Amino acid sequence: MEFDACMKHKLVRKSVREFAETELGPIAHEIDQEARFPIEVVEKMGPLNFFGLQAPKEYGGAGIDSISYAIVIEEISRVSGSLGLCLTVHNSVGISPILKYGTPKQKERFVTRLASGECIGAFCLTEANAGSDAGGVETHAVFTGGQYVINGTKIFVTNGGVCSLPLIFAITDPQANPGRNASVFIMEKDMPGFAVGEIEDLCGMRANPVSSLFFEDCRVGPENLLGREGDGLKIGLDALDTGRIGIGAQAVGIAQAAYEASVKYSRERQQFKKPISSFQSIQNMLADMATEIDAARLLVYRASARKDSGRPFGKEASMAKLYASATASRVTGKAVQIHGGYGYSKEYDVERYFRDAKVTEIYEGTSEIQRMVISRAILAEPV
């Protein structure tokens, strides 16, 4: 059984790596520089189930296990962090909440469109005064005339410029306790009052169209309410647990790319008439990079395995995300150092990896928030 699973995971890695290197490799630098979403590649990903990785087959998904899912995100991110980000947000915090909390009609209506790649999903919590403070959400939904009227603005929405079925958090009962005052709505891009802002000019992940989303007297029926009124915080926290596995895998992929580039460069670059790989300082950096990447990958796989076993995995997902994102930043920093002046040049990919890595420490909960989640879980455990 374990042998079969291992072979399956190796086949997943091999096939996804071939796709990423063939389809994304030649344009990864270009789409970063131009801040362009590569729709021509995305259209090829739909029929291959990249947008329905863990959705059940009855809804057109691939129904793969969580370790396979992590491998897919890692391998796409190894070539393009931006596309890895698109996929993990779409699959984890875009689809998984509908699968867990949606009605049969909602699953049939929305998951099938998301899993096919016809629609791209997004997760909209962050606002000008709400991010780490989820209770600071100001977008509100007022039930009147048989519909919810939604007003508010969401910022830094991953996939914002291309999403057509985003999940948004809005206050439905201002008088309720903070943990019970918000709800989640499945929005549709063609709804009157739904508008997309300009694409953000970001440091990294530049091929992902991050934008603001605006809702002005946007009317939505109760059939688009996910779960029950007041379930917003519960749905959001569940979604983030799953999302953190994906971001951890994304960080591992970026770090892996930087490490491989550094090994190759160190063997080729000559100084003092010998390759710099012969210098102990370079060898030490490579050894640290390889060790940290392996540790991060195993933390991601542990969280994935716990999720698939049905056990609580929130603490483990936060540990994986915390360590993997820090690893990505450290490894890409060392990669730039090994490349010297070339590492600071946009002609070399390690410069892009360096920029892409930093944000993995910020979205899906900052590293500071991950430490809060982990410590709370530890202190709640029996001695």
N, C-alpha and C positions, 0 to 999 in steps of 0.2 A: 504493500500500500504506500509506504513512504517512498520507495523507489519509483513507483508510478507517478507520485506527486512531484518528485524531484525532476523526472524526465519531462513532465508536463511544463514545469516552470522553466526549464532550459529551452524547450521549444518555443514558449511564449517569448522569452528574451531574444532568441535568435530571430524569430520572424519580425518582431517589432523593431529590433535594431536594424535589420535589413531595410525595412520600410523607412525608418527615420533617416538613415544614412543616404538612401537613394532619393527620397522625395524632399526631405528637409535640408539635408546636408549642403547641397549646392546653393541654397538660397538663404541659409540661416544668417549669414553676415548681412546680406542685402536687406532682408526684412527688418533686421534690428536697426540698421542705419536709416532706413526709410520710414520706420515705425509703421510698417504695413502688415495688416492681417492677411495671411496667405490663403485666401479663399480657394485657390486652385488646388491646394493640398487638402484643405478641410473637406472639400467635396469628395475627395477620394477616401477620406477616413470614414465617412458615414456608412457606406456599404460594407466596410470592414468591421463594423461594430465598435469603433473607438468611442462613440458617443452613447453607447449603451452597455458599457463594460460589465456592470454588475446588475443591470436590469434583468428581470426574468425573461426567459425566451418567449413566454406567452405575450410579452409586450414588445417583442422584436429585439430584445437585448441579447448579450452574449452569456450572461449569468455566470461569470467567472468568479473564482474565490478571491479573497482580499490580498493574498500574497501575489497572485497573478496580476491583480489590479495595480499593486505597488510597483511591480516589475515594469508594467506598461508605462506608467507615469515616469519612472526612473529613466527608461530608455528613450522616451520622447524628449524628456528634459535634458538628457545628455547631449542632444543635438540642438534643441531649441527650448530653452526655459519658458519662453512665451507660450508655445503650443502646449507644453506640459501643464502650464498654469490653466490654460483654457480647458483642457480635458479634465483636470482634477476638480476644478470648481464646478464644471458642468455635471460631472458624474457624482461627485460626493455631496456637495451642499445644494446642488440644483435638483438632482433626481431623487437622492436617497430620502429626503424628508417627505416627498410625495408617496414614495413606496411604503414608508412606515406609517404615515398619518393620513394619507389620502383615502377617499372613498373608492369603491370599485369603479365608479363612473369617472372620477378624477384620474385614476390610474390609466384607464382605457383612453381617455380623452387627451391627457397630457404626456404621460410617460412614453406612449408609443411614438409621439412626435419628437420627443427629446431623444429617445434611444436611437432613432433613425438618423439623427443629425439634421432633420428638417428644421428643427428649432434648437437654438442654443440657450442654455439656462444660465442663471446668475443668482447670487445670494446678496440681498440688499439690506444690510443692517447699518453700516456706517453713515453718519451724518456729521454736520459741522460740530455738533455738541454731543455726539454719541459714537463710540467705537469700543474702546476697552470698557467704557461705562455703558453697557447695553441698556441700562435703565434710563439713559438720557435721551432716548428716541423722542423726537418731536413730531414726526409724521403722524397724522391722526386719521382715523376712519370713523365717520359718523353714520349710523344706520338710520336711513330715512326713506320713506316711500318704497320700502321693500328692497333697497340697495344700500351698499356702503359708498359713501362719498369720501374719497381719499385726497388729502392735500399734504404735500411735503416734498422734500428733496433728499435723495440719497447720493452720496459722493464716493469717489474711488471705487466704482463698481467694476470688478473684473468681468470681462466680456460685455461690459455695458454698451459699447458701440454696436454690437452685433446680436445681443440677446433679444429674444422675442417672447420668452416665457420666464421672466424673473420672479423670484419669491421676494416679497417685501414685508418688512415688519412695521406695524403701525399701532398706535395706541387706540384701543376701542373702548376702554373704560378708565377715564382719567381719575376716577375716585377710588379705584381698586388699589390693592397693594402693588408695589413695583413688580413683583414676580408674577402677577396675574392680570396686569393691565394691558398687555400687548397681544396682538394676534398676527397671524401670517396669512398673506393673500397671494394667490397665483395670478399674476398680472399678464395681460396679453398686449403686445406692442401696438396693435391697431385700435386700442381703446381710446376714445376721445379724452384729451387731457393728459395723455402719456407722451412725454417728450424726452429726447436724448440730447444731452449736452455735448460740448466739444470733447474730442479725444484729448486726454491729458498727455503732456509732454514730459515723460518720466525718465528717470536716470537709467533704469533697467526694465526688463520685460517689455521692451518697446514695441514688439510685434503683437502685443495683446491690447485691444482697444478699450482701455480703462476710461470711464467717463462718469459724469453725473447723470442721474435720472430724475426727471421732474414730474410731479403729479399735481395737476390743478383741476379740482372738481372732477376727478376721475371716478366714474361710477363703475362698480363691480357688484355682481350678484352674489348672494350667499353661497351659491354653488362653487365659487372660487375661494371661499374661506377654507384654509387647510387646518384640519383638526377642529377644535372648538374655540370659541372666543376665550381669550385669556391663556391659551396654550403657547403663546409666542416664545416666551423665554425657554420653556421646556423643549420646544421644537428646535430653537436656535442652538441650544447647548448640545443636543443630540447631533445636530448637523455638524457642528464644529468638531466634535470628537472624531467623526468620520473624515472630515476635511483635513484634520491635522495629520492623519496617516498619509494622505495624498501630498501635502506640502512637505512632510518629511521625506517622502520618496522623491519628490521634485528636487529637494536640496541635495540628496544623495546623487542624483543624476548629474547635477551641475558640478558637484565636487569631483565626481568620477571623470568627467570630461576634462576638468582642469588638471587633475592628476595625470591622466594619460598624455595630455599635451606636454606636461612638464617632464615626464620620463623620456618622451621622444626628443624634446629639445635638449635635455641635458646630455643625451648621447651624441647629439650632432654638434652642439656648440663647443668650439675649441677656445681654450684660454691657456696661456703658458705651454702651448704645443700639445695639449691633451684635452680630451672631453671633460667638461665640467662635472660630469657624472662621477669622475674619479676623485673629486674633492669630498672630504668627509662632511663638510657643512651642507652640501647639496644632498648627499646620501641621507643625512639625518632628517632633512626636511621631507624627502621622499618617504622615508620610513614612517614618520609621524603622519603624513598624509594618508598613506595606505592603511595604517592602523585605525585612524579615526573614521575613515570611510567605511571600513568593515564593521566597526562598532555601531555606527549610525545605521547602516543597512540592517544589521541584526535587530536593533531596537524597533525599526519600522516593521520588520517581519514578525517580531514578537507581538506587537500591537495588532497586526493584521490577523495573526493566528488566534489571538484571544477574541477578536471580533467574530471570526468565523465559528468559534466554539460556543458562542452565545454567552460568554462571560463578560463582566464589566471590563471596559478597555479604555476608559477616559484618562486615567492616570498614565497608562502605558502610551497612549497616543500623544499626550502632552510631553512625556519624556522623550519620545521619538522625535517630535517636532522641535523641541528645545535643543536637543543635542545635534540633530542633523542640520538644522539651520545654522547653528554656531560652527559646526564642522565645515559647512559650505563656505562661510565667510573666512574661516582660518585657512582652509585649503586653497581657495582662490587667491587669497593674499600671498600665500607662499608661492603659488604658481606665478604671480606677477613678479615676485622677488627673484625667482629662478630665471625668468626670462629677461630680467634686468630692464634696460631701456625699451627693449622690444615689447615687454609686457605691458608697458604704458601706452603702446601704440594701438590704434584701432585696426591696424592691419593684422593683428594677431588676436585669435579668439579668446585668449585668457583675459583680455581686457573686458570683453563682453561677459564672460563668466563672473568676473569680479563684480561688475555692476548688477548682474542678475541675482547674485547670491544674497546681497544685503537684505533685500525685501522679504526673503523667506523668514527673517527674524522679526518681521513686523505683521504681515497679514495672517489671518486665521488665529489671531491672538498674539500679541507681542511676547517676547521671551520673558518679560516681567510677569505677564499674565499666566504664562505656562508654569512658572515657579509657584504662583499662587494656587493654581489648580493642583499641582503635584503636592504641595505642602498640606493643603486642606485634606486631600485624600489620605496622606500619610497619617495625619493627626486624628483622622476619623477611624482609623484602623484599630482594632483591639491590640493591647500590648501583649 
